[in-house]
Amino acid sequence: MSENTRTGITFLDLLAVMFIAFKIVGVVDWPWWVVLMPIWVPFAIGVVLFIVIAIANS
């Protein structure tokens, strides 16, 4: 049995790190919710999909 798991940094992880660094050093003057968007948007999409699937299957 072989497991095919990937580890490492994804594009969104890299984007989040870049945005945070830019915010800390003052390159961008975005609000924190925008800076952290690469982290929370995929989670929010997953939650919405879960809810839609749960409603569709009920």
N, C-alpha and C positions, 0 to 999 in steps of 0.2 A: 504494500500500500504506500503510495507516494503522495506526499502533501505538496501542493504547488502554492506556496505562500510567498508573497512579496514583502520585503521589508525595505525601508529606506524613506527618503523624503520625496514627497509628491510635488507636482507643480503648485498646487494650492498651498502646501506647507511652505514652500520656498517663497511664494508670493506674500504670504502672511508675515514671514520673517522679514522680508524686504520692506513691507509697509510699516511694520513696527519700528524697524531701524530708521526709516525715513522720518517717522513721526517723532522719535526720540531725539534725533539730531536736528530736527527743525526744517527738513527739506520740504515737507508738506504740512499744511495746517488743516488737515481733515479732522473731523470728530472721531473719537475712538471707535464708535460703532461702525464707521466706514473702514477704518484701518483693520478691524477684526473680521470684516465681512468674509474673507476667504475661509475662515474657520467656521462661522456659524451658518452660512448659507447652505452648504451641503447637508448639514444636520437638519436644518429647517425643511429642505426639500425631502429628505428621508421621512421626517415626521408627517409631512403633508401626504406623501405617497402611502404611508402606512394607514393613515386615517381614510384616504380615498379607497384603498383596497379593503379595509375593514368594513366600510359602509357598503361597498359594492357586493361583498360576500354575505351580507346579513339579510 
